[in-house]
Amino acid sequence: TMYDFGQVMSLVLYRKAPFQVEQISVRPNGGFPQEHRHPDVESYEVHFFGNTPLTINGELVRMRAIRKPSNCNGTPLYLIHIKSTDWHGAAAIPLGGSFFSIQKWLNGVEPTSVGLNWEGAPVSMEHGKLLDQ
């Protein structure tokens, strides 16, 4: 399933409740300008490409925070844990970027997209419309 949230798009790559893997792609100059949270999702974010500075609870923790083995191109892979209570965001990303979100959905909520399990200001008008449905 693919979701278009305006500045951000997501593609669900795997789903077997309560688990899901979602690729989050940020369009050039897109991002998550205000911190938000996903109240029913705990996740690990795996950097894929682009410079994706991330804040968690107001603190900058670049996607390069934790070094893991490199992929086939020799690019280090990085992993960041985000709890359901963590407020997080990423300012504008000039060239865009992408990461994989490995999720466990909580409280009996069926997985859809983290873009729909959202508390905080929407990232765009398109996103706001989807949240209002």
N, C-alpha and C positions, 0 to 999 in steps of 0.2 A: 504494500500500500504506500502511495506517495502523497505527501501533504505539502501544499504551497502556502507558506505563511508570509509571503511578500519578501522581506529581506532574507528570510531563512526558508530552506526547504528540507524535508526529511523523507527518508525512504526506509520503510521497515524491511529489514533483511531476514529476520528470523523472529518467530513468535511461537512460544509454547508456554502458556500461562503457568506461573506468574512471571516468566522470563521473556525478554525481548531484546533484540539488537536493532538499533536504529542508526542510520548514517545521517548526520546533521551537516548540511552544507550551507555556508553563509555566502551570500552574493557579495561581490566587491562593494565596499563601503557599507555593507550591512553589519548587523551585530545584534547584541542584546544590551542596549544602552542603559537600561535600569535593571537592577537586580530583581530576580524573581525566584520562585521555587516550585517544585513539583511535589505536592503534599503526599502523594501516594506512590512515589517512585524513589528507590535508592539506586544509584548508578555508579559505574566506573566509566570515565571518559578516556578514550584512546585517541591521541593526536594522529591525524592522517596527513594533512598538509596545510600550509599557510601559517602565518604568525597569528595565533589566536590567544591573545592575552585574556586571562580569566580572573575574575574576582570571586572570592567566596567569603561571605559575611564581611564585605568591605575591604578585604585584603587581597592584593595582587598575587596570584599564584600561577604564572604562565603555564601553558600546557606542557612545557618542558620540565615541570617540577620534579618528576620522578623518572629516572632513566631506566629503561628496560632493554632487552635485546633488540638489535636493529632488524629492519625488514630487509628484503632482498636487494634493495638499492643501497644498503648501508646507512640509511636514515634511522636515527634512534627512534624508538617508539616510547611514548610517555603515557602514564596512567594517572588519573586523578579521581579520587573517591568523592562523590557528592551525596550527602545524606538528604533524606526527605525534608529535613528541617533547615538545610543550608540555603541561604539566599545567595544567588550567584548571577553573574552576567559577564558580558564581554563588550567593550567599546567597539566603535567602528573598526572594521578590518579592511584596510585599503584594497588589498588584492583578493579578498575573500579567503575562505578556509573551510576545512572539513574535519570532522572527528566522528568516531564511532561511539555510541552510547550503549553500554551493556547494562541492562536494567533488570531490576527485580521489582515488580509491582506489588504494592502492599494493600492491606485492609480489604482484601477480596475484590479490589477493582480490576476489571478486565483490561489488559493492555490495549491501547490505541496508539497515541503518540504523546511524547512528553510535551509537545506544543499544545495539546488539548488538556493535559493535567497541569494546569498553570495557575499560579497565584502571583499577581503583580501586574504591572502595566504591559499591554500587548506590544509586540515589536513593530507592528504596522497596522494600518487600517484593515488589510486583508485578514490578519491574525485576529484582530478585535471582532470582526464579523463571524469568524469561525468559533470564537469563544462564546459569542452570544447565542449561537444555535442551540 
